Amino acid sequence: MNNFIAVFFLRTKNQGQTKPNSELQAMPRISLIVAIADNYAIGKDNALLCHLPADLKHFKQITTGRPIIMGRRTFESLPNGALPNRKNIVLTSSSASGSGYDTARSLDEAVALCKGDDEAFIIGGASVYKQYLNRADYMYITWIHANFAADTFFPEINFDEWQEVKREDFQPDEKNAYAYSFAEYKRIPINTINYKL
Ligand SMILES: NC(=O)c1ccc[n+]([C@@H]2O[C@H](COP(=O)([O-])OP(=O)(O)OC[C@H]3O[C@@H](n4cnc5c(N)ncnc54)[C@H](OP(=O)(O)O)[C@@H]3O)[C@@H](O)[C@H]2O)c1
């Protein structure tokens, strides 16, 4: 029924010319993925806080094959440029471009490049999380159970708006120096939030 309405709208708007299928494709779920320390630190000197191989593996597993959207500084922090097997989209106000990635000037422009994908990932950094936390439908958070000296922090999260749907806790081991948890949250629809008035 909804498709029928969409087709009808596009036909009317374009005086009978049906738009190509690409214009009817659903937009992806917008997910945010981040590793956050106990003090909400996420980075220092345009680098990650620590080397946590389990988190890098987790990030790769979740994002491979899907588009990733990042700020220009986070892109510049990647040691080998664009991450392989993922559509890399870099937010920047500049018109510069390079190989292996697309650029966009806003989240809307970035998401428009992800039509046909089921999920698009906001992967940082701080300025991008801050601007678009309220646009995310879903969050994958790695909680690193330590405090770090940092210059970059994640914004405050209002957990009244999020439901934790998954959590796995891990102790430090020979490869990972810190205890950590992989948690996932889905946004609670606004009309079902139980605000305490
Ligand atoms: N812990 C984690 O999971 C995690 C993940 C990612 C990053 N980080 C860390 O976060 C830090 C980097 O964060 P950051 O805040 O400094 O930089 P950033 O958010 O990665 O990049 C900022 C730049 O992105 C561009 N940008 C942002 N929003 C835009 C918009 N709406 N439209 C157009 N361009 C936009 C601008 O580029 P132009 O100046 O070119 O216009 C801006 O200067 C690093 O330490 C990094 O390691 C941590």
The ligand as an SDF file (V2000), in Angstrom:
LIG
                    3D

 48 52  0  0  0  0  0  0  0  0999 V2000
   36.5780    5.8660   20.0220 N   0  0  0  0  0  0  0  0  0  0  0  0
   36.0150    5.8000   18.8330 C   0  0  0  0  0  0  0  0  0  0  0  0
   35.2140    4.9030   18.5590 O   0  0  0  0  0  0  0  0  0  0  0  0
   36.3610    6.8120   17.8020 C   0  0  0  0  0  0  0  0  0  0  0  0
   35.7890    6.7210   16.5130 C   0  0  0  0  0  0  0  0  0  0  0  0
   36.1140    7.6930   15.5740 C   0  0  0  0  0  0  0  0  0  0  0  0
   36.9980    8.7140   15.8940 C   0  0  0  0  0  0  0  0  0  0  0  0
   37.5130    8.7680   17.1320 N   0  0  0  0  0  0  0  0  0  0  0  0
   38.4500    9.8350   17.4990 C   0  0  0  0  0  0  0  0  0  0  0  0
   37.7870   11.0970   17.3710 O   0  0  0  0  0  0  0  0  0  0  0  0
   38.7980   12.0870   17.0920 C   0  0  0  0  0  0  0  0  0  0  0  0
   38.3970   12.8860   15.8610 C   0  0  0  0  0  0  0  0  0  0  0  0
   37.1900   13.5790   16.1170 O   0  0  0  0  0  0  0  0  0  0  0  0
   37.0220   15.1360   15.7150 P   0  0  0  0  0  0  0  0  0  0  0  0
   35.7700   15.6420   16.3040 O   0  0  0  0  0  0  0  0  0  0  0  0
   38.2940   15.8450   16.0520 O   0  0  0  0  0  0  0  0  0  0  0  0
   36.9940   15.1050   14.1270 O   0  0  0  0  0  0  0  0  0  0  0  0
   35.9410   14.4420   13.0960 P   0  0  0  0  0  0  0  0  0  0  0  0
   34.5630   14.5460   13.6220 O   0  0  0  0  0  0  0  0  0  0  0  0
   36.4420   13.0890   12.7170 O   0  0  0  0  0  0  0  0  0  0  0  0
   36.1600   15.3710   11.8220 O   0  0  0  0  0  0  0  0  0  0  0  0
   35.8130   16.7370   11.8750 C   0  0  0  0  0  0  0  0  0  0  0  0
   35.7270   17.2560   10.4690 C   0  0  0  0  0  0  0  0  0  0  0  0
   34.6890   16.5820    9.7530 O   0  0  0  0  0  0  0  0  0  0  0  0
   34.0490   17.4800    8.8740 C   0  0  0  0  0  0  0  0  0  0  0  0
   32.6290   17.5900    9.2330 N   0  0  0  0  0  0  0  0  0  0  0  0
   32.0440   17.2660   10.4190 C   0  0  0  0  0  0  0  0  0  0  0  0
   30.7200   17.4820   10.3530 N   0  0  0  0  0  0  0  0  0  0  0  0
   30.4650   17.9530    9.1100 C   0  0  0  0  0  0  0  0  0  0  0  0
   29.2800   18.3530    8.4420 C   0  0  0  0  0  0  0  0  0  0  0  0
   28.0800   18.3110    9.0450 N   0  0  0  0  0  0  0  0  0  0  0  0
   29.3800   18.7810    7.1750 N   0  0  0  0  0  0  0  0  0  0  0  0
   30.5890   18.8200    6.5440 C   0  0  0  0  0  0  0  0  0  0  0  0
   31.7400   18.4380    7.1240 N   0  0  0  0  0  0  0  0  0  0  0  0
   31.6770   18.0170    8.3990 C   0  0  0  0  0  0  0  0  0  0  0  0
   34.7960   18.7980    8.9760 C   0  0  0  0  0  0  0  0  0  0  0  0
   35.8340   18.6860    8.0050 O   0  0  0  0  0  0  0  0  0  0  0  0
   36.4350   19.9480    7.1960 P   0  0  0  0  0  0  0  0  0  0  0  0
   37.2640   20.6950    8.1940 O   0  0  0  0  0  0  0  0  0  0  0  0
   37.2390   19.3130    6.1060 O   0  0  0  0  0  0  0  0  0  0  0  0
   35.2610   20.7540    6.6870 O   0  0  0  0  0  0  0  0  0  0  0  0
   35.3650   18.7260   10.3800 C   0  0  0  0  0  0  0  0  0  0  0  0
   36.5000   19.5550   10.5630 O   0  0  0  0  0  0  0  0  0  0  0  0
   40.1070   11.3250   16.9180 C   0  0  0  0  0  0  0  0  0  0  0  0
   40.8350   11.3190   18.1280 O   0  0  0  0  0  0  0  0  0  0  0  0
   39.6450    9.9220   16.5990 C   0  0  0  0  0  0  0  0  0  0  0  0
   40.6090    8.9420   16.8920 O   0  0  0  0  0  0  0  0  0  0  0  0
   37.2230    7.8480   18.0960 C   0  0  0  0  0  0  0  0  0  0  0  0
  1  2  1  0
  2  3  2  0
  2  4  1  0
  4  5  1  0
  4 48  2  0
  5  6  2  0
  6  7  1  0
  7  8  2  0
  8  9  1  0
  8 48  1  0
  9 10  1  0
  9 46  1  0
 10 11  1  0
 11 12  1  0
 11 44  1  0
 12 13  1  0
 13 14  1  0
 14 15  2  0
 14 16  1  0
 14 17  1  0
 17 18  1  0
 18 19  2  0
 18 20  1  0
 18 21  1  0
 21 22  1  0
 22 23  1  0
 23 24  1  0
 23 42  1  0
 24 25  1  0
 25 26  1  0
 25 36  1  0
 26 27  1  0
 26 35  1  0
 27 28  2  0
 28 29  1  0
 29 30  1  0
 29 35  2  0
 30 31  1  0
 30 32  2  0
 32 33  1  0
 33 34  2  0
 34 35  1  0
 36 37  1  0
 36 42  1  0
 37 38  1  0
 38 39  2  0
 38 40  1  0
 38 41  1  0
 42 43  1  0
 44 45  1  0
 44 46  1  0
 46 47  1  0
M  CHG  2   8   1  16  -1
M  END
$$$$
